[in-house]
Amino acid sequence: MKSVGINGYGTIGKRVADAVSAQGDMKIAGVTKRSPDFEARMAVEKGYDLYISAPERESSFEEAGIKVTGTAEELFEKLDIVVDCTPEGIGAKNKEGIYKKMGLKATFQGGEKHDQIGLSFNSFSNYKDVIGKDYARVVSCNTTGLCRTLNPIKDLCGIKKVRAVMVRRGADPSQVKKGPINAIVPNPPTVPSHHGPDVQTVMYDLNITTMALLVPTTLMHQHNLMVELESSVSVDDIKEKLNETPRVLLLKAKEGLGSTAEFMEYAKELGRSRNDLFEIGVWEESLNIVDGELYYMQAIHQESDVVPENVDAIRAMLEMEYDPSKSIEKTNKAMGIL
């Protein structure tokens, strides 16, 4: 049983903690927080040992009545690996300033720069390249979504070129200080956006160009993809391939799943914690092939789609499983992924 720690118990960290706890071959040794907020309180109530990453704030935790087990560095000494879920840019500093000095393996999130971590990870794209490595960055929610559906299509019929337009949520539901409120914002206004190069950190030879925009919603991202195929296949062939791909769901608009809002409502009906959707939803009606080019639309729950990938990254880096399909199967079964 491998010991895993979560550095940064926030949007992603708390989800990864629960996902790791559900596995049969790893356990959570503790989580860290900087502030005595409701997430810190909930971590303790859920039974996680809480460690503080800012020791000078210990008195504020005591005043809030939140039990602290120790400091973050005391937690790190107990671990086989740490999952760094700190805010963007902090993880790279932690790698150089803490983890390397302690000889501690670490995974990072997509907000960190690929070049600073040195290796990126996606369960379906390059699992074997990360086996036994000390540091790896789980690619962003958008990149994860793109890899989930492009990999099986590439395996089925090959890909000449991908063009994708990302319609991105403006903020997560709890980010009350972010927008836009009444605008559509090119993000960035230059082309390509960073998403294509990020995909290439794990799908090394993929020809992909992306552009993105922000819209006033907090629910999900939505992708519009145009994929030039190398060999001839039918729409039914694509449907069959996606249907058999783990962590991908075909959505039928005619069944009331015609929007991201309705997809999130479906998550509630599944009884998921926090209404999470670990699967990428592809609208079946959007699948079409014209002159050798495949068109489709998909939805990504930005708060949770990278969570199972974090679990798989742990297994690869700790050499707990060498076969990516077996790790994916274990993770999915433990998390109840469809």
ZAMARGU-4260 file (C-alpha; in steps of 0.2 Angstrom, whole numbers, plus 5000, padded with zeros to 4 digits):
<rodrens>
0) 5000/5000/5000 | 5008/5016/4994 | 5007/5032/5004 | 5001/5047/4994 | 5000/5065/5000
5) 4990/5080/4993 | 4999/5097/4993 | 4985/5109/4991 | 4967/5103/4996 | 4957/5113/4984
10) 4947/5110/4968 | 4958/5097/4961 | 4967/5091/4977 | 4951/5086/4987 | 4945/5076/4972
15) 4961/5067/4970 | 4962/5063/4988 | 4945/5055/4987 | 4950/5046/4971 | 4966/5039/4979
20) 4956/5034/4995 | 4945/5023/4984 | 4959/5013/4977 | 4965/4997/4984 | 4983/4999/4982
25) 4986/5016/4989 | 4981/5027/5003 | 4981/5046/5008 | 4993/5049/5022 | 4988/5067/5023
30) 4983/5083/5014 | 4989/5101/5016 | 4981/5118/5018 | 4987/5136/5020 | 4971/5143/5027
35) 4958/5137/5040 | 4944/5138/5028 | 4929/5126/5025 | 4939/5115/5015 | 4952/5112/5029
40) 4937/5109/5041 | 4929/5096/5029 | 4946/5087/5026 | 4947/5084/5045 | 4929/5079/5045
45) 4932/5066/5031 | 4946/5058/5041 | 4961/5065/5032 | 4976/5071/5043 | 4978/5089/5040
50) 4995/5097/5038 | 4999/5116/5036 | 5010/5123/5023 | 5012/5139/5032 | 5018/5135/5050
55) 5016/5153/5055 | 4997/5151/5053 | 4995/5137/5066 | 4987/5148/5078 | 4973/5153/5066
60) 4969/5135/5064 | 4968/5133/5082 | 4957/5148/5084 | 4945/5140/5071 | 4945/5124/5080
65) 4953/5114/5066 | 4964/5100/5071 | 4982/5101/5063 | 4993/5085/5063 | 5009/5094/5058
70) 5018/5104/5045 | 5018/5100/5026 | 5037/5095/5027 | 5033/5083/5041 | 5020/5075/5029
75) 5032/5074/5015 | 5044/5064/5025 | 5031/5050/5026 | 5026/5049/5008 | 5030/5038/4993
80) 5024/5052/4981 | 5015/5069/4983 | 5002/5075/4971 | 5005/5094/4970 | 4988/5103/4968
85) 4994/5120/4973 | 4990/5136/4963 | 4998/5138/4945 | 5017/5142/4946 | 5019/5136/4964
90) 5021/5118/4960 | 5037/5121/4949 | 5044/5131/4964 | 5040/5116/4976 | 5049/5104/4964
95) 5065/5113/4965 | 5064/5120/4983 | 5057/5105/4992 | 5054/5089/4983 | 5071/5087/4974
100) 5080/5091/4991 | 5069/5078/4999 | 5071/5065/4985 | 5052/5064/4984 | 5043/5059/4969
105) 5029/5072/4963 | 5015/5074/4951 | 5009/5091/4946 | 4994/5099/4937 | 4992/5106/4920
110) 4994/5124/4926 | 5013/5121/4928 | 5023/5123/4912 | 5029/5107/4904 | 5047/5113/4902
115) 5048/5117/4921 | 5043/5099/4926 | 5051/5090/4911 | 5038/5077/4907 | 5019/5078/4904
120) 5007/5063/4907 | 4991/5057/4900 | 4984/5039/4903 | 4980/5036/4885 | 4994/5044/4877
125) 5011/5041/4885 | 5008/5031/4901 | 5024/5020/4898 | 5035/5035/4896 | 5032/5040/4914
130) 5035/5023/4922 | 5047/5025/4936 | 5050/5044/4933 | 5052/5056/4948 | 5041/5070/4941
135) 5027/5072/4929 | 5014/5084/4925 | 4996/5078/4922 | 4990/5089/4907 | 4976/5101/4909
140) 4958/5098/4908 | 4956/5103/4890 | 4971/5093/4885 | 4965/5078/4894 | 4948/5080/4885
145) 4957/5081/4868 | 4968/5066/4871 | 4954/5055/4877 | 4945/5056/4861 | 4959/5059/4848
150) 4969/5044/4854 | 4956/5031/4850 | 4952/5040/4833 | 4971/5039/4829 | 4972/5021/4833
155) 4957/5017/4822 | 4961/5026/4806 | 4976/5038/4809 | 4975/5057/4809 | 4982/5069/4797
160) 4978/5085/4805 | 4967/5092/4820 | 4959/5109/4821 | 4949/5113/4837 | 4940/5127/4844
165) 4939/5127/4863 | 4924/5136/4871 | 4930/5138/4889 | 4921/5142/4905 | 4925/5159/4912
170) 4928/5152/4930 | 4925/5138/4941 | 4908/5139/4951 | 4917/5145/4967 | 4928/5158/4958
175) 4916/5173/4962 | 4930/5186/4958 | 4932/5180/4940 | 4923/5183/4924 | 4918/5187/4910
180) 4900/5192/4915 | 4893/5198/4899 | 4907/5195/4886 | 4915/5182/4874 | 4933/5184/4876
185) 4946/5177/4864 | 4958/5167/4875 | 4970/5172/4868 | 4966/5183/4853 | 4981/5175/4844
190) 4981/5158/4835 | 4986/5145/4840 | 4981/5144/4858 | 4992/5135/4870 | 4981/5119/4870
195) 4988/5112/4854 | 5006/5113/4860 | 5000/5105/4876 | 4993/5090/4867 | 5009/5088/4858
200) 5018/5086/4875 | 5010/5069/4876 | 5004/5065/4858 | 5021/5069/4852 | 5018/5068/4833
205) 5000/5075/4832 | 4997/5089/4819 | 4985/5100/4829 | 4980/5119/4829 | 4969/5126/4842
210) 4960/5142/4846 | 4950/5146/4862 | 4937/5158/4869 | 4930/5162/4886 | 4911/5163/4889
215) 4900/5167/4904 | 4897/5150/4911 | 4905/5140/4925 | 4899/5123/4921 | 4910/5115/4908
220) 4921/5117/4893 | 4915/5113/4876 | 4926/5108/4861 | 4922/5108/4842 | 4934/5097/4833
225) 4938/5095/4814 | 4949/5080/4811 | 4957/5075/4794 | 4958/5056/4794 | 4972/5046/4786
230) 4960/5031/4781 | 4942/5029/4776 | 4930/5025/4790 | 4911/5027/4793 | 4903/5037/4807
235) 4897/5020/4814 | 4915/5015/4815 | 4919/5030/4825 | 4904/5028/4836 | 4909/5010/4840
240) 4927/5015/4844 | 4922/5029/4856 | 4909/5018/4864 | 4922/5005/4869 | 4934/5019/4875
245) 4935/5020/4894 | 4931/5038/4901 | 4921/5043/4885 | 4902/5044/4884 | 4892/5046/4869
250) 4878/5059/4873 | 4861/5059/4864 | 4854/5077/4863 | 4837/5069/4859 | 4837/5061/4876
255) 4838/5078/4884 | 4857/5079/4885 | 4859/5093/4872 | 4869/5105/4883 | 4882/5106/4896
260) 4869/5111/4909 | 4859/5095/4905 | 4875/5084/4906 | 4879/5091/4923 | 4861/5087/4928
265) 4865/5069/4923 | 4879/5069/4935 | 4868/5073/4949 | 4857/5058/4944 | 4872/5047/4945
270) 4874/5052/4963 | 4892/5057/4961 | 4901/5066/4974 | 4901/5085/4970 | 4892/5080/4954
275) 4908/5076/4946 | 4909/5070/4928 | 4926/5061/4925 | 4920/5055/4908 | 4922/5066/4892
280) 4904/5068/4884 | 4904/5067/4865 | 4887/5072/4856 | 4883/5058/4845 | 4872/5069/4834
285) 4888/5080/4830 | 4898/5065/4823 | 4899/5067/4804 | 4912/5064/4791 | 4913/5075/4775
290) 4927/5072/4762 | 4938/5062/4774 | 4936/5075/4788 | 4928/5070/4805 | 4918/5083/4814
295) 4912/5082/4832 | 4908/5091/4848 | 4912/5086/4866 | 4910/5092/4884 | 4923/5093/4898
300) 4920/5095/4916 | 4935/5105/4921 | 4935/5101/4939 | 4936/5083/4938 | 4941/5075/4921
305) 4960/5075/4926 | 4957/5066/4943 | 4958/5048/4936 | 4973/5053/4926 | 4982/5058/4943
310) 4978/5041/4950 | 4986/5032/4934 | 5001/5044/4935 | 5004/5038/4953 | 5004/5020/4948
315) 5016/5023/4933 | 5028/5033/4943 | 5029/5021/4958 | 5029/5006/4946 | 5014/4999/4953
320) 5007/4994/4936 | 5016/4993/4919 | 5001/4991/4908 | 4991/5007/4905 | 4975/4998/4901
325) 4975/4988/4918 | 4978/5004/4928 | 4964/5013/4919 | 4953/4998/4923 | 4958/4998/4941
330) 4955/5017/4943 | 4939/5017/4934 | 4932/5002/4944 | 4936/5010/4961 | 4929/5027/4956
335) 4913/5020/4948 | 4918/5028/4931 | 4906/5023/4917
</rodrens>
